[in-house]
Amino acid sequence: MRLASVRVRAERCPRCRGLDSLREKMVFAAGSPNARIMFIGEAPGAEEERRGEPFVGPAGALLDKIINAMGLQRSDVYISNIVKYRPRIDDGSRQGESNRKPTPEEMSASIDYVLEEIEIVDPDVIVALGGTAMEGLLGLQGSVSSQRGRLQEFRGRSVLITYHPSYLLRNPAPSEKRKVWEDMKLVLAHLGMPVPQK
């Protein structure tokens, strides 16, 4: 019920609605409100906007594979984004499948809802997927590669920064996939959960 309340307020968000740079349809979150692991990504893309659910496009399909490799299902974790609305390109009428990185102002407009989600779900580990989640949540600049591979602390919770699935789609080298898998093994070990030998 508390998450439902956050969802309603996010949908009415005056700061978000006041930004002409964001599109109109809100995409909130998915998964279990009792999850031990919370994944936070960037912003909805075209498929997410169509279906009203985060991570359901190509990057979402890869995230599902990662979650399954961990011995979990999508319904076992909680999935959200730093920005609840798809960033607009030009006037939005010819945007099609094109997406762009959210601006700091757009991240700032949605962050309070994300922080409320964290407080309600109360995950043991937050996985920040990509540089935008790293910046929007932790205020960190720089490369993901310089921050990944270790657990950090955020508001009394463990946070792990790793590559966004879309990065792996653009850079499908086994070495890059291996880095993400090493990060997920670190999460599982921290939680005392079985680590599949993938």
Buried (B, 14 or more C-beta within 10 A) or exposed (E): EEBEEBBEEBBEBEEBBEBEBBBEBBBBBBBBBEBBBBBBBBBBBBBBBBBEBBBBBEBBEBBBEBBEBBEBEBEBBBBBBBBBBBBBBEEBEEBEEEBBBBBEEBBBBBBBBBBBBBEBBBBBBBBBBBBBBBBBBBEBEEEBEEBBBEBBEBEEBBBBBBBBBBBBEEEEEEEBBEBBBEBBBBBBEBBEBEBEEE
